Amino acid sequence: MREISKYASMIYRCGQIYYDEYLTPYHIGCGQQFFLLRIYEKPGISPYELASMGMYDKGTCARALKKLEGEGYIERVVDTHDRRLQHLFISTKGKELIPIIQKMLDEWYEAICIDFSEEERSMAGELMRRISEHAMHAIGRR
């Protein structure tokens, strides 16, 4: 099937719409939830590491961080040894949003896999992981 990219794109766009609608009351969009979750999982991560983790360019990462910081969800701390480096931490307000985001992601997963058996869910996840690895390899990133 040569339409994998088409369907992956459709899933991605539908997910973005779902996330945007879900996150509207919290004044963030689909783009910021990835960054907030990674900062929560890796306190002290640098913006560079964060961008690399999600294969985002520096500008996209900077805009997302500015939005999260403006809403009070994250805090930046300048490195004491190298003032050019920043470390990112989730704020108390941001920590309160984490279970909401996790619930959103769980609900989306259930919605898109509603009639899948556990075996099919596992197989779909493994195939998507492999496809993404091949995609990263094809553009010279690993």
C-alpha positions in Angstrom: 0.0 0.0 0.0 1.6 3.2 -1.1 -0.9 5.4 0.8 0.8 5.1 4.2 1.9 8.8 4.1 -1.6 9.9 3.2 -3.2 8.0 6.1 -0.4 9.1 8.6 -1.0 12.7 7.5 -4.8 12.3 8.0 -4.3 10.8 11.5 -1.9 13.6 12.4 -4.2 16.4 11.2 -7.3 14.9 13.0 -5.2 14.5 16.1 -4.1 18.1 16.0 -7.8 19.2 15.7 -8.8 17.0 18.6 -5.9 18.3 20.8 -6.5 21.9 19.9 -10.2 21.6 20.9 -9.4 19.8 24.1 -6.6 22.2 25.2 -8.5 25.5 24.3 -9.6 26.1 28.0 -5.9 25.9 29.1 -4.8 28.5 26.5 -2.4 26.2 24.7 -2.6 24.3 21.5 -1.7 20.9 20.2 1.9 22.1 19.5 2.7 22.9 23.1 1.5 19.7 24.8 4.5 17.7 23.4 7.0 20.2 24.9 5.2 20.3 28.3 5.2 16.5 28.6 8.9 16.2 27.7 9.8 18.9 30.2 7.8 17.1 32.9 9.5 13.8 32.0 13.0 15.3 31.9 13.3 18.2 34.4 16.2 20.5 33.5 16.2 19.6 29.8 17.7 22.3 27.5 15.7 23.8 24.7 18.2 22.3 22.2 17.7 18.8 23.6 13.9 19.3 23.6 13.9 20.4 19.9 16.2 17.4 19.0 14.0 15.0 20.8 10.9 15.9 18.7 12.8 16.7 15.5 11.6 20.3 15.7 13.5 23.3 14.5 14.8 25.9 17.0 12.2 28.5 16.0 9.2 26.1 16.5 10.7 25.1 19.9 11.3 28.7 20.9 7.7 29.7 20.1 6.2 26.8 22.0 8.4 27.5 25.0 7.5 31.2 24.9 3.8 30.3 24.9 4.2 27.8 27.8 6.2 30.3 29.8 3.8 33.1 29.1 0.9 30.9 30.4 2.9 30.0 33.5 3.3 26.3 32.7 7.1 26.3 32.6 10.1 28.1 34.1 13.5 28.7 32.6 16.7 28.7 34.7 20.0 30.0 33.4 22.9 27.6 33.9 25.2 28.8 36.7 28.3 27.7 34.9 27.4 28.7 31.3 25.0 31.6 31.1 24.2 30.7 27.4 22.5 27.5 28.6 19.0 27.3 29.9 17.3 24.5 31.8 13.5 24.0 31.6 11.3 23.0 34.5 7.6 22.5 34.8 5.8 24.9 37.2 3.1 23.9 39.7 0.5 25.2 37.3 2.1 23.0 34.6 2.1 19.9 36.8 -1.7 20.4 37.3 -2.1 20.2 33.5 -0.2 16.9 33.1 -3.0 14.5 34.1 -5.4 16.4 31.8 -3.0 16.0 28.8 -2.5 12.3 29.6 -6.2 11.8 29.8 -6.6 13.6 26.4 -3.9 11.3 24.8 -5.5 8.2 26.3 -9.0 9.2 25.0 -7.6 9.9 21.5 -5.8 6.6 21.5 -9.0 4.8 22.5 -11.0 6.7 19.8 -8.7 5.8 17.0 -8.2 2.2 18.1 -11.8 1.6 19.2 -12.3 -1.7 17.4 -8.8 -3.0 17.6 -7.9 -6.1 19.5 -4.9 -5.9 21.9 -2.8 -7.8 19.3 -3.8 -5.3 16.6 -3.0 -2.3 18.8 0.4 -3.8 19.6 1.1 -4.6 15.9 0.0 -1.1 14.7 2.3 0.5 17.3 5.2 -1.7 16.3 4.7 -1.0 12.6 4.4 2.7 13.1 7.6 2.7 15.2 9.4 0.9 12.4 8.0 3.1 9.7 9.2 6.2 11.7 12.7 4.7 12.0 12.8 4.1 8.3 11.6 7.7 7.7 14.3 9.1 9.9 17.0 7.0 8.3 15.8 8.1 4.8 16.4 11.7 5.7 19.8 10.9 7.4 18.8 11.2 11.0 18.8 8.5 13.7 
